[in-house]
Amino acid sequence: MMAAAALAAALAAADPDPPPAPADPAPDEKPSPEDKGSEDKAASEDKGADDKTVSDVVVVGERPAVVKEIDRQVYDVRKDPDAQTASVGDILGKIPSVTVTPTGGVLLLGQPGVTILVDGKPGSTRALRGADIERIEVMTNPSAQYGPRGTAGIINIVTRKDRRQGQTGSATAGGDSLGGYRVSLGPNWVMGRWIVGGNIGLGAQPFESSSEVRRRQSDGLGGAVEIRETGRSDYESDDVQGGLKVTFRRNDHQSFYAGVQAFQSRGTSEQRSLSVSDAGGLFAYSERSRGPSRYSAANLNAGYDWTGKVERETFGLAFSANPYRNLYGSTTVETYDDPGLAELRYRRLNDDDSLDLEVKADYKRPLSGDRILSLGGAWTRNDQTRRELFESLSAPDPLRDRDRTVQGVRDVWAGYVTWQFPFWTWTFMPGLRVESERFEVESGGAFGGSDGVYWYPSLHVSRDFGEDLKLGLSYSRRIDQPDLGLLDPAIRYYDATSATRGNPALEAVTTDAYEARLDYTRGAFSAGLTLYDRESSGTVSSYSVLTPDGVRLSTVINAGESANRGAELALRGKVATHWSYAVTTNLFWREQQVLVGGSPRTDSRFTYSGNAQFSWKANPTRPDSGDQVQLGLRYLGPSTSYQGRSDGFFRADLTWKHPFTRKLTGSLILSDILDSSDSHSTIHADGYDQDSAYRGSGPTARFYLSYRFGAP
């Protein structure tokens, strides 16, 4: 902290505080409708907020924080106090309809199965910084323009594009109370028709967690045994990331681009656990595991963008390649309390290697009478190879030892069309997407696969009731295909007494989604009410049993139909000149199949999710010139599964942003300040019952400095 403060003082001295600057500029290459009018006049200067001076009068117009389009909600995150330094997960956790769990899972309207895109394309978010993000588009009911993967919906992260002539960019440095740090640099040059943007960064992130498990299971002799396991996990990683993007604007209507982004991390994990039981024997032991992990991901992209002479007519042709590799291993030693039992030693290795390719074309043509035609096509390929190794080091074990490789290739050819048109006082946008899919898998010399043609319709309808009230109705059909790991029937051991395996008979999950949304806006106040119904078939659930040799074996099954029906209320406004709020509450019923007494039955249960931010700004009209404080809350209610139940969580974060000068800003983020984001779950499996508690790092403090260079 002292070093960071010294750096802040040095930079402040080098950059004496001039008059306040306009808000952060971040125009997009394709301005949204709400920006178009002001951007046409200010494109050459591109100052972000639209500032025009006439004699002694200055008019300042800011882009709205939320823009509601017929098929999505668009959130401008640039003015968030920790937007420059926060992770993608932290930023998503503040967006209405989005919940980020303590373990990093992302939910939409309280439901898993979310597809996350970067600039409309698949890509890794590991290398993204908060400073890279322009806005976030949330599509809880996407149109046919987008692929149907992700039954809960789509989140599209739109990155910043800067067209101001000369050099601009930002630099960030900071650390946290766990010993982690992050340093990054993101320069941008605009030289006539050429735009060159780059980024480079490195960091380290330790993480620690603890767990406690209480289990009652069969002892194999007709009785039962009580077991208590306590564990601790420590993980340390170092990472480096960098990227470069070059854009050539041939003229005002055509541009070509190419870019590469890469991320690599290396880590070491160590787990220690202790199992205690009155029965002793195999149930009383200490265990220690240690091993490396390697993760690398890259995105290579190129494309061509064209805008026609007709306003908002566009064509885009894009190619992207996303290779990634995730490798982790461990060596484990189990020492039993009973000296008559030999020590167990074994080694595990998991190596996932994948390549995603996509070529797509999109065309949008406004026609007469406010009609808009959109159509396009895409080819995508996912080529994945998984190697899994389990090797007994103390003595050969033919039942558990395994070295297995599985490879799968999935090709999808897709075409879509949407047609937006007015009818009476309504606007309609029906759409249809058709996909031809082929999937091939090879494992141990055996081959399998599937192919077929699938249809995915969508419909969006909206109507404006005056300037303040807007109604939207929508429907879409979506699908989640099982990945390679869920289909492989081979048993994969985590340790001597727990394992998992896939299910080659697993079918895809299909969802029909219905929504009705009512939005009201008056001045600084806005309210949105969403009623929704998600009907899914083939819902995938985990199913666990205790095998005769005492192994807890988990697999996945299709557990029939499920439904989520509920209402979400989002409120945003000001309570005073300096105070504002944004509150989202989602209340819903979840219906699904659960196992009771060995037989499935339909369970209906009420639960909730949401988030809230309460903000104070010293200078509300020019936030960059004064302090900002924000209290953020996230919450998720309890949920049930096929064989168990999970408690919800509550988390509170506090952010303070202080501008030292117009270019240098400091941010202090206190995460999980109430130490309340632990999780607890129960499972009632065939042969055992288990209660599990998980605790993460707890309260954490981070301090970052962000410096903007170049023209304001």
N, C-alpha and C positions, 0 to 999 in steps of 0.2 A: 504494500500500500504506500509506504514512504517513497519507494522508487518511482511509483506511478505519479505521486504528487509532485516529485521533483521534476519529472519529465513534463508534467502539465505546466509547471511554473516556467520552465525553460522555453517551451513553445509559445506560451502566452507572452513572454518578454519579446520573442522574435516577431510576434504578430500582435501589435498593440490593438486594442479594441476599438474598431471604427463604428460608425452607426450600424444598427441592426441590418442584416441582409434579408432578402426575400426568402420565402420557404424553399426547401430543397427542390431543385428542378429534377424532373424525371419524366419527360414526355415519352410517349410510346411511338414506335415507328408507324403504327396504324392507330391514330387517335380514336378514342371511343366517341360516340355521338355527343356525350355531354361536354367533351373538350373541344369539339370541332370548331365551333364558332369563334372562340377566343384564340385558338391555336393558329387559325389562318392568318391573323394579323401579327401574332407574336412569334411565329416560327423562326424568324431570323435571329431574334434575340433569345427566345426560349428561356424565360426566367422562371418557369414553374408556375407560380401564382401569376395571374395576369395583372401586372402593374402598369398603369398608364398615367403620366403626369400632364396635366393641362393647367398652365399657370401655376397656381398654388394649391391645386386640388389633386389628391392622389386617390384613385379608386383601386381597391384591392379585392379581387375575386378569387376564392379558393375552390378547388374541385371538391365536390361533395364526398364525404367519407364513405357513403354507400350509394351505389347506382344499381337500380333494379331493371334488368332486362327480361325479355320474355321467357328465357330459359335458364337464367342464372342470376346470382347476386354477386356484385363486384365490390370488393372492399379495398380502399386505399389505405395501406399500412404505413406510409412514409412518415406520418406525423406521430406514430406511436413512440413513447419515450425511449424504449430500448430497441427501436427498429434497426439502428445501425449495428448493434452488437449481438442481438438475440439470435438463437438458433432457429431453424425452420420450425421445430417442434414447439418452441416457446411462442412464436408468432401465431401458428395455427391454433394453439390453445386458447387464444383470445377471440377467435372468429366465431360469430353466431353459427349454430348448427353443428360445430366441430367440437369434439372432445378428444383430448390427448391423455391417455392413461399413464399411470406412474411408470409402466414398463415401455412406454413409447408407442403403444398402439394408437391408431387414429380411427375415430368413429364419426359417422354422420347421422344426425338425428338419433344418436344412441345405438347405432347399428354398425357392426364391422363389415368389411368388404368394400374398402374405399380405394379407388384408383387415383394416384397422384401423378400429375403431369407437370412438366416444366416447359413453358412456352408452347403448350399444346402437344408436346411430344413426350414419349417415355424418356426418363433420365434420372440419374441419381441426385438426391438432395443433400448428400453428405458434404459436398463441397460448397454449397450455397451459404452465404452470409445474409444476415438481415439487411445489410446495405445493398445487396444485389436485387432485392425484391421491390418491384413497382406496385403491384396489386395482387390480390388473390381472388380468383373466381370460384365460387362454390355452386355446383350444379347437383342438387339433391335429386333432380329428375332430368337427366341430360336429354338433349335431342338426338336424332338419328345421326347427326354429324359425327358424334363420338362413338368409339368402340363400346360394346356392351359389357366389357369386363368391369367388375366392381358393382355388386348388387346394391350397395348403399349409395353410390353416386361417384362424382368426380370432383377433385380439387385441382385447379389449374393455377400454377404459380407463374406469374408473368414477371420477367426480369426487366431491369431498367435499361433504357436506351437513351443515350445523350447525344444530341446533334449540335451542341454549341461549338463554334469554331475554337480551336486551340486545345490546350491540355486541361483536363479536369480529372477528378478521382477522389479517392479517400484512402486513409490508412487507419488501421485499428490495432491497438495493443492492450493487453490486460491479463488478469489472472483471477483465480478463485481461491477460496479458503481450503479446498482439498489439495492444493498444490498444482492444479492445472493452469495452463496459460494458452494464449492465442495471439498470434501476430499475423496481420494480413495487409496486403497492399493491392489496390485496384485502380490502376491508371486508365485513362481514356483519352485518345487523341482524335480530333476531327480536323482533317487537312483537305479542304475543298470537297471533292466527291468521295474521299476515303475516310472511313471510320475504323479505328483500330482500338480494341479494348482488351485488356488483359487483367489477370489477377494471379496472385501468388500468396501462399500462406503456410504457416506451420503452427503446430501446437501439440500439447500433451493433455490428456484427460484421465486422471485416476478415478476409479469408481469403486465403492464398497457397498456391500449389502449383507444382510443376515437373514436367516430363516429358522423356523421351528416347525417340526412336523410331529404330530401325535397320531399313531396308527394302531388299530386293533385288527389283527388278521389271524387266519388259521395257522396253527403250529404244525400242521401236517399229521397230527396224531389224534384228531377229533376234538381238540381243545382250541383255545384262543390265547393269543399272547398280546400284551400291551407293549408298544415300542415308542420311545421318544427320541427324536433326532434333532440335534441343533447344528447349525452350519453357519459358516462365514465365507464370503467370497470377496476377493480383492482383485481388481483388474487395473492394469496400467497400459496406456497406448500412446504412441507418438504418431503423428500423421503429417503429411505434406500434401498440398494441393496446388494446382496451377491451371491456367487456361489462357487461351488467346482466341479472339474472334476478329475477323477482318470483313468489312462490308464495303462494297463499291457501289455507289449510287450513279448509275450510268446517266440518268436524267431524273426529272421529277416523278417519273412513272415507273422506273425499273431499277432494281437493285439486286446484287448478287452477294452472297455471304458464305463464309466457311469458318468453322471454329472447332476447337478441341478443348475438352475439359477433362482433367484427370485427378484422381484422389487415391492415396495409398496410406494405409495405416498398419502399424506393427504393434502387437501387444503381447502381454503375458498375463495369464490368469492363474490364480491359486485358490483352491477351495479346501476347506478343512471342516470335517463334520465328526460328530460323536453320536453313536447310537447306544442307548441305555435300555435294558429290559430286565425284568425279574427272571425271565426265562433263561437269560444268559445264552451261551452257545453262539449260534450264528447271528443272533440278534444284538449282541453286545460287542462293539468294535469301534475303533477310530479309523478315520479315512482321510487321506491327504492326496490331492491331485494338483498337478502343475503342468502347464503346457503353453505353447505359443499360439498366436492367432495372426493371420495375415488377411487383409482385405484390400482389394484394389478394384477400382471402377473407372471407366472412362466414357466419354461421350464425344463422338465425332459427328459433325453435322455440316450439311451444305444445302444451299437452296437458292431459289429465285423468287422474288416478289414483284408483282406488277399491279399497278393501280390504273384504272381506265379513266377516260375523260368524263364519264358519268360518275357523279359523286358516289363514293362507297362501293364502286365496282372493283373487285380485287381477284387476283389469281396468285396462288402460291404452289410451288413445287419444292418438296423437301425430302432430304435423305438423312437418316441418322443410323449410327451403329453404336451399340452400347455393350461392350464386353465387360464382364466383371468376374472376379474370382474371390471366393470366401473359403479360407482354409483354417481349420483349428484342430488342435490335438491336445492330448494330455496323457500323462503317465500317472497311474493311481496305485497307491499302496494301502491295503486294508489289514489292520493288525487286530486280532481278536483278543478279548480279555482272557479267554480260556487258553492256557499255554499248550493244550493238546491239539489245538487247531492251527494249521499251518498258515502263515502269512500269504495273502494273495497280492499279486502284482500283475497289472495288465496295461495295455496301451491302446488308445483310441485315436483315430484320425478320420476327419471328414473334410472332403475337398469338393467344393461345388464350382464348376466352371461353366459360364453361360455367355452366349452372344445373342443379343436382340438386334434385328435389322428391321428397318421400316422405310418404305418409299410411299409418299402420299401426295396427292394433288387435290386442291380445294379451289373452287370457283364460286364467287358470289356476284350476282347481277341484279341491281335494282331495276325494276320495270315501271311502267306507268301505273298510276293509281296506288302508290305506296306498296307495290308488290315486290317481293324479293325472292329470287330463286337462288338456292345454294345446292351445289352438287359436287361430288368428288369420289375418289377411290383410293385404295391403299392396299399394299402388300406388306405383311409382317411375318417375320420368322423368329422363332425362339429355338435355339439349339443349346441344349443343356446336358452336361455330363456330371454325374455324381459318383464319387468313390468313397466307400465307407470301409474302414478297417477296424477290427477288434482282435487283439492279439494277447493271449495269456502269456505272461513272462515267467511266472513261477513254475508252471507246468502246462503242457499242451492240454487244451480243452476242445475236443472236436465238436461239442455241442454249441459252443459260443464263438470260437475263433472263426473269423470270416474276413475275406478281402474281396469286395464285390464292387463292380462298376455297372452303372445303369446310364443309358443314353437315350434321350428323347428329342424329337424334332417336331415342332408344330408350325404349319404354314396356314395363313389365313389370307384369302383374297376377299376384298370388301368393296362395295359401292353404296353410295347413299344419295338421297335427294330430300331437301326440305323446301316447302313452298309457303311463304308468308304473304298473307293477303287480308285486306279489310272486308268485312261483310256486315253491313248495317253499322252498328256502333261497336263491333267487336273486331279483334285481330286474331286470325287463325294461323297456325304454323304446323301443319301435318308433316310427317317425315317417315321415311322408310329406309332401313339399312338391310342389305342382303350380304351374307358372308358364306363363303365356301371354305371349309376347314378340313385339314388333313393332319392327323397326329400319328406318329410312328414311334415305337419304343423298343429298345433292345436291352435284354438283361440276361447275362449268363448264356448267351447263344440262343435264347428264346426271343421271338419277335411278337409284337402285338400292335394294335393301333385302332384308329377309327377315322371315318370321314363322313361328311354330310354337308347339306346346305341349310342355313338357318335364316329366319326372317325376324327382324326387330323393328316393330313400328313405334312411333312416338307421336304425340299430339300436344301442342301448347296453344292455349287460348287466353287472351287478355282483353280487359276493357277498362278504360279510364272513366271514372265518375267525377268529372271536374278536374281541377289541377291537383287536388290533395289526395284523392282516393283511387286506388287501382286494384283490380281483381285479376288473379291469374289462376287458370286451371290447367292441369297437365297429366299426361300418362306416358309411361315408357315401359318397355320390356328389356330386362338385363339378364346377364348370365355370369356365373363364376365357374370356370373350368378347373378341375383338380390339377395341381402341378405334379411334377415327376415324383417327388418324395412321397406324396400321398398315395401313389399308385403302386409303388414297389412293395411286393409282399414279403421281402426278406426281413428277418428279425434283426434289429439294430440295438445292441446293448449299450446302455449308459454306464452301468456298472454290473456287478455280479447278480443283483436282485431286481433290476428294473430295465425295461426294454420297450421298444416300439416297433411297429411295422405298418406298412401301407396296405391298401385294399385295392387290388386291380379291378374290382367290380364297382368302384366308386363312380357315381354319376355326377354330372354338373348340377349346380344349383341355379334354378331359374326364378326370376322375381318379376312380378307385375306391380308397378308402383303408380299410385294415384295421389295427386296433391291438389289442394285448393289454398291459395294464398291471397290475403287481403293486406294491402299496404296503405298506410296513412302518413302523410307528411305535411307539417305546418311549421314553417320557420325552421328553428333548430331542433324541433321535436319530430320523431318518427316512430311509428309502431308497425310491426308486422306480425300477422297471425297466420300460421301455416297449419292446416289440417292434412294429415297424411295417412295412407294405408299401404303397407308393404305386404304382399302375399307371396310367399316363397314355397317352392316344392323341392324335394330332395335335399333338405337342409343337412349340412355336414356337422356331425358331432363326434366327440371323442368317446370311446368305449373302452373300459379297462376291466381286466380280470386278473385273478391270481392263479397262475398255472400250477399243476401238481408239484413241480420242483421248486415252488416258492418264488417265482419271478412275477413281478407286477408288470403285465403286458398291456400296452395301450395301442389301440388301432383307431381308425376312423370309419364311420358308417353314414349312410343316408338315413336320417331319422325322421322321415315323413315331412309333413307340412308345418310351416310356422307363419306367424303374422306379427307385425308391429303396427299398431294403430295409435295415433296420438295427436297432440297439438303442441306447437312451439310458439311462444310469445317472445318477440324481440322488441325492446324499448331502447331508445337512444335520445338524449337531450341534455339540457343544462338546467341546473337548479339555482345557479347564480352566475355572475359574470365570470368567475374564475373556476367554477366547478361544473363538471359534466359527468355523464354516466352512460354506460351501455350494458344492458342486462338482458340475458337470454335464458329462458326456462323452458324445458322440454318435458312434458308429462305424457306418458304413453303406457298402453297395455301391450304386453308381449305374450303371445300364445305359441306354445311349442310342445313337442313330445318330450316327456320325461319318463324315467324308469322308476316305478314304484312297486316294490315287492316282486321284482323280476318281470313285471309286465308294463309295457308302455301305456301311457295315458296322456291326454291333453291337459296342460297346465296353463292357466291364465293368471298373470301377475302384473300388478301396477309398479312402475318404477319411474325414474326421472334422471335428467342430466341438464347441464347448462354451464354458463360462465357469466362473469360480471367484471366490469372495470369501472372504478371510480377515480376520476382524474382531477388534478388541480394544476392550473397553468398560471404563472405569474403574469404573463402577457398573452392573453388568449388570441389577439389578432396577429401576433408574430411570435409563435412558440419558440423559435430558435433563439430569441433574444432574452429569454427568461427561464427560470427554473420550472421543472415539471415534476409532479409526483403522481404515481399511479398505484392503486391497490387492485390487484387482480385475483379473482376467485375462480376455481374450477371445482365441479362436483359431478359425481356419477352415482346413481343409486344401485342397490343390489340387483343381481341377476341370477337366473337359474340356468343350468345346463342339463344335458340328458341324464347325467348321474350325480349332479352336485349343485353347488350354489356358491356364488362369490359375493362378498360384501362390496359396497361401493367405496368411494374415497372422497376426500375433501382436501383441497390445497389452496394456500394463500401465498401470493408473491407480492413483493413491494419493490417499486422501481423509483429511483430519483435520478433525474437528468439535469445536469448543470452546465450551461455554456460558459466556458472561460473567456472565449472570444467568439467572433462570428464564425470562425472556422474550427475551433477546438472545443470539443464537448466531452464531458465526463459522465459516465453512467454507473450507478451503484445499484445492483440487483440483489435482493434478498429473496431466495427461493425457499418455498415450504417453511415459512416463518413460524407456523404453528406446529410443525413436526407431526403432520396429520395425514400424510399420504401413504400410510402403510396399507397393505392389502391382506385379506383373509379369505380362504376358500375351504369348502368341504367337498368330499366325494364319497359316495356310497357305491362301491364297486362290488362285483361278484367275487367274494372271498375276503374283502377287507373294507374298512371304513377309515377315512383319513381326514384330519384337520391340518391345514397349512397356513402359516403366517409368514409374510414377506415384508422386510423393511429395507428401504433404500438408503441413500446417503444422508437423508435428513436435512435440516436447515443448512443452506449453503450461501455464501456471500461471493459476489463477483464484482470486480471493478474494471471498467474499460475506458480507454481514451480513444476518441475518434476524431481524426483531423481531415478536413476537406481542403483540397488544394485546387488551384486553378481559378478561373473567373467565377465570381459568385452567381 
